[in-house]
Amino acid sequence: MRSRSWRHRAAGVVLGVLASVAIAAGQTHREKPPGAGPPGARAGEVREAMEQMVIARMKVALHLTEAQETTVIPRVQKLMQARRDHAAKRRAAMAQLRALLQDGTAGDREIEQSLQAVRKVDDDFRDREEGLRDAIDRELTWRQRGRMVFFEARLRRVMQRRLQDAMGGARGPAGPPAEDDDQEDGPPEEGL
């Protein structure tokens, strides 16, 4: 149960990273002159650059050996792809559910089926994610697994801060984070 909770938090990390990439790509697209290229291409470039940055920092933070890099990195990339696929499927399923909820003539059976489709997308993803995470963990030492927990927590905070900065520095009602925010997560990671 505890590892499932950790996995759910980790899923949030990467989904948050990918969401910030999408927002950053959208903001970058608005700044480009008209006709400078298709928006999807730019979003893909930004996403790829962010993923490469995450992987490079992860290598450093976990102290991956060359042998580990050949197995861990492709699995991490598969995990990122699975998360992108999940996000696309979930958006489509949610759009269908939203349309049914807004349609006054939609029956309970249609809504139930649509809701079940959303939940199935999430359940299927959690199972796939757990399998990929287990495969990654098998390649890491216990120390590296522990470092991964701190790396992901720190990455989530860094990405949230960058996203907030990109959106005009709005930090919400809590204000800016305290200087010692990172103390709760243990020793600083070299990769971030």
Number of C-alpha atoms within 10 A of each C-alpha: 6 7 9 11 10 12 17 14 16 19 20 15 20 21 18 18 23 21 18 20 23 18 16 19 21 16 14 14 19 11 9 11 8 9 7 9 11 10 16 13 12 17 20 14 14 19 20 13 13 16 19 13 14 18 18 14 18 23 19 14 19 21 16 18 12 10 9 14 15 11 13 22 17 12 17 18 15 14 21 19 12 17 21 16 13 20 18 12 17 19 13 13 20 17 14 16 21 14 14 19 16 9 10 8 8 12 11 11 9 13 17 13 12 21 17 14 18 20 15 14 15 16 12 12 20 19 11 16 22 18 13 19 16 11 15 19 15 12 17 17 12 11 10 17 16 12 20 19 16 21 23 19 17 21 21 20 17 14 19 18 17 15 21 15 12 14 13 9 13 13 15 8 6 6 9 11 11 7 7 7 10 15 9 9 13 10 10 14 17 13 18 15
